[in-house]
Amino acid sequence: MTKIVFMGTPAFSVPVLEGLIEAGYEILAVVTQPDRPVGRKRILTAPPVKEAALKHDLTVLQPEKISGSEEMEKVIALAPDLIVTAAFGQFLPERLLQAPTIGAINVHASLLPKYRGGAPVHYSIINGEKETGVTIMEMIKKMDAGGIYSQRSIPITAQDDVGTMFDKLSLVGKELLLDTLPQIVSGKLQPKPQDEAQATFSPNITREQERIDWQKTAVQIDCQVRGMRPWPTAFTTYQDTNWKIWETEPVDETTDAQPGTIIKRSKKELWIACGEATVLSVKSLQPSGKGRLSAQEFLNGSGQAVKEAEKVE
C-alpha cells in the first residue's frame, strides 16, 4: 500500500484528502496550518483539513512554519512514499521535498504555467478567463514550476465566483489526482516541463487591488467583484464610507456620465457609470458597520441618502 503524508489547509483540500482515504491509500499524517482566531469574537478555529483528518482518526501536525520545525522531522522520519499537497499555504524546503521515495506532488488550482502562486482562482476570474482547471505537478523548490503530470479544465461562467469555483475545482482535483496517482506510483507517467515563457503569476490579493476602479468597464468590474467573492471582497467609497460590493451585473445600456457617477437610484436599482460609457448595476452591498443587504433593502431602509449624480470612489 502506498504511504502518503498529506498537506493542506482550506475547504478546497478536504475532498482531495477524503478521496485518498476512500481509494485506500495509507495516510501516515496530515500536515496543516495552526488553528486561527476567526470572526469578530476571534474564536480559535481549526482548519477544515484538520477537522476532516480528526474524523478519520489521522495524526495531525500543525507547524507555524514547516521549514526547520519538529513537525518536518516527524514527516521525514515517517519515510512516506509520497507527499501530496493541496493548498497547504507554505513553501516546502528542499530537504522535505526529497524525503518521499517516489516524490512530492501538488494539486494546483490553475492550468499551469498560467497563474502560479497563492491566488490562482481569484486571478482567473478577475482577468475574465473563460476556463480554468487543475494541474497535478511535481514539486520543486521554485514556486509552482515543477513538471506537469496531468491537467483538466472546466469553464468559468458569468455566475461563478471564487467560492463556486473552489467547490468545483476541489472535486476536479480529487478526481484528477486519483486518476493520475497510479501511473505516478508505477513510474509509467513522467512529468513534462512547463514552458517558462508562458508562465504568469497570481500573488496574494492586496488591499489596493480590492478597491474598485470605476474607469474600468462594467464587465471588468463585475469580474473583479466575482473574483473577490466571498473573500476578500471588492469595495468602493461613498460619503466617506466604505461599501463592500458583493454582487453586480453589467447593464445593456450606455451613459455619458463620468465613471463612478450614480446614474440611477430607484426603490430597487442602483446603477453606476463605468469606463467606456458602460453601466453596472449593484445588486448586493454592505455599508461599513452594517450587514450585507440587497440593493433594494439598502436603498429603502439604510437611512443613508444615496443621490443620483453623486460619485463613488
N, C-alpha and C positions, 0 to 999 in steps of 0.2 A: 504494500500500500504506500502511495506517495505521501510523504510527510511535508506539511506546509506550515509556515508561520505567516499569518495574515495580518496586514497592517492597513487600517482605515479608520475614519472618524465619523463623517456625517451620515445622514439617512441614505445618500447615494450608495454608500459602501455596503449597506445591510443586505440587499438581495444578492450581491456578489458573494459575501461570506456564507449566507444561507444556501446558496447554490452549491458551493464547495462541500458543505456539510451533507446536503442531500445526495450529492454524487458519490459520497463515500470516501472522500479524501480525509486523511488524518490531520486534524488541526492541532498542532503542538501548542500553540499560543496565539493570542490575539493582542496586537500592539495598537494602542490608540492614544489620543490626546488626554491630558488630565481633565477631571471634572471642572467645570467653569461656572461662575455665577451667571444666572440668566434672569432677564426681566427686571422690572422696576424694583422688585423686592430682593433682587440679587440672590436668588435661591440656587444653591450649589446643585448642578445638574450634570448627570453622566452623559457622555456622547452616545448617540444612537447605537454605534457599533458595540460599545461596552454592554449596553442593555441586551442586545441580541446575543452577545457571547455568553453572558451570565445565564441566559435562558437555556443554553446548551451545556452549561457547566464547564465552560472552557476557561483556561488560565488567561487572565487579563493583565497586561503590563501597560503602565501609563507614565512614561518618562516625560518630564517637562521638555527635555531636549534629548533626542536619541543618541546623538554623537557623544562618545565617551562615557555614556551612562552605564550604570549597573544593569539596567534592563537590556542594553545592547549585548553585554557579555552573556547574559542569560540566553538570548536568542542564538548567539554563536555556539554556546555550549549545547544547545538542543540539536545541533547538526541537521537542519532541515534539508530536504531535497530542493524545496522551492521557497522563496519569499514572494508572496503575492501582495501587491499594494493597490489600493483603490481610494484615492482622495485622502491619503494619510495626513498630509499637511506639513511634512518636514522633509528636508533632504536626508538621504541615507549616505553615510560615509562609505568610502571605498572598502574598508575592511568588512563592513556588514554586507555590502553587495557581493563580495567574494565568498561569503560564508556558505551559502547553499551549494549542494553538489551539482544541481542542474542549472540553477540560475535564479536571478531576481527579475520578476516581470511586473508590469504596471498596467492597470486598466484605466486608460486616459480618455476623458470625455471630449475628444475632438478628432478630426480626421488629420492626423499629423502628416506632414510637418506644420500644418496650419495650427495656430493657437497653442503653442507651448506655454506652460505656466499655470498659475493658480486660478484663473477665472475664464476658462475657455468657453463655457456655456454662455456667460454674460456677453462676451465679445461677439460670439457668433450671432446672437440676436441683435445686439446694438448695431452691428455693422450690416444688418439686413441680409445675412446669408439665407439662402433658400434650403440649405440642408446642413446637418452636422452629423456626428456619429461617434463611434467608439473605436479606439485603437488598442490592440494588445501589443505591447512593446517590451523589448529587453531594457533593463535599467542600467545606465552607466552614470558616471559622475556628473556629466553635463546634463542640465535640466531638460528632460523630455526629448533627448536627442538620440536615444538608442534605436537599434534596428526594429523594424516593424514585422510582427508575426502575422497579424490579420487585422482587417478593418471591416466595419459595417456601418452604412449610412442610413439616416432617416430624415424625412422632411421637417422643416420648421414652418408651421402655419402662421397665419396672421393673428391667431388667437393664442399662440404659445407664449409662455414667459419662462423665466428661469426655473420656477417651481415645476411646471408641467414637463419641461424638457429634462430636468434631473430625474423625474419619475420615469419617463420613457427611456432615458439613456441608461439608468441603473439596470433595467430589465434587459436591454440590449447588451450591456456589458456582461451581465450574468450569463446570458445565452452564448455570446461570442467566446467568453473565457472557457466555458465548459466544452464548446466545440473545438477549441484550439488546444487546450491543455494536453489531451492525449498525444497529439502529434509532437508537442514540445518535449514531453516526457520520453517518448520513444526515440527522439532525435531525428524524426523524419522531416520536421519543419525547421528551417533555419531563418533567422531574421534577415530582412532586406534593409540595407542602409537607407536612411532618409536623404532626400535631396535638400541640402542645406540652402540652396538658392531659393527654395520655395518656403523657407521657414518664416513664420510670423509668431508674434508673442502676445500673451494675454496676462499681464501683471495684475495684481490685485487692484480693485477699483479705488480711486482716491475720492476724497470729499468733493473736490472741484469737479470731477467727472460726473458727480451726481446732480450738479446744478444744470438745469435746462437752459440751453442757448436758443432763444426764440428766433435767431437768424437762420436756424436750420429749418428744413421743410417739415411739414406736418408728419409725413411718413417717417422721416429720420427721428423726430422727437417721439413718435409712437414706438419706434424700435427701441429708443433709449429707455422709455418707461417700462416696456415689457422686459427689456434686458437688465433691469434693476429691480424687478418684482419677483418674489416678495422681499428680497434684500439686495442691496442696501436701501433702495427706493430713491427715485429721482425727485427733485424738489425745485420750487421756484419761490420768489419773494414778492409779496404784495402787501402794501401798507405796513412795511417793517415787520411783517410776519412771514415765517417760512411755511409754505404749504408742501406737504408730501403729495405728489401726484401719482395716484395708484392705477388709474385706468383712463385711457384716451382712445379716440378714434378719429382718423383723418376724415374731413368733411369734403364732399364733392362740390366745393364752392371756391371762388376766388375773392380776394379783397384788395383794396388799395391802401388799407391801414398799415401802419408801421408794425413790424414784428414785435410781439409782446403786448399788443393792444387788445383789450377785451372788446370784442365787436358784437357780441350778443349775450344778453343776460335775461333769461325768462324764468318762469317758475320751474322749468325742467332742464334747461340747457345753458351751458356756459361755453362760448366759443372764443378762441383766442387766435389772433393773426400770427402767422409764422412766415418764415422766409419764402421767397419766390412766389409771393401772393397766395400761399396756401393757408388752409384753415384747419384748426384742431379743436375737436370737441372734448372737453374734460368731463369724464363720466363719474369719476370717484376720486376723492381727495381727502386730505387730513390736515386741517389747520393746526398750528403749533398748540400743544396743550389740550387737544380735543381728540375724540375718537375718529375712526375712519367713517366717512359719510358719502352717500351718493351725491351727485351734483344737485339733484332735486332737494334732498334733505338739507344740504348745506345752504342753498340759495333761499329756501323757505324758512329755515329755523336757526341759522347760525347766529343771527343778531349782528352779523358783520355786513356793512353796506358794500356791496360789490357793484360797481358802476361801469357802464359802457364807456368807452373812450379812454379809460384809465389803462395804465400799463403795468405789467408784471415784469420782474427782473430775474 
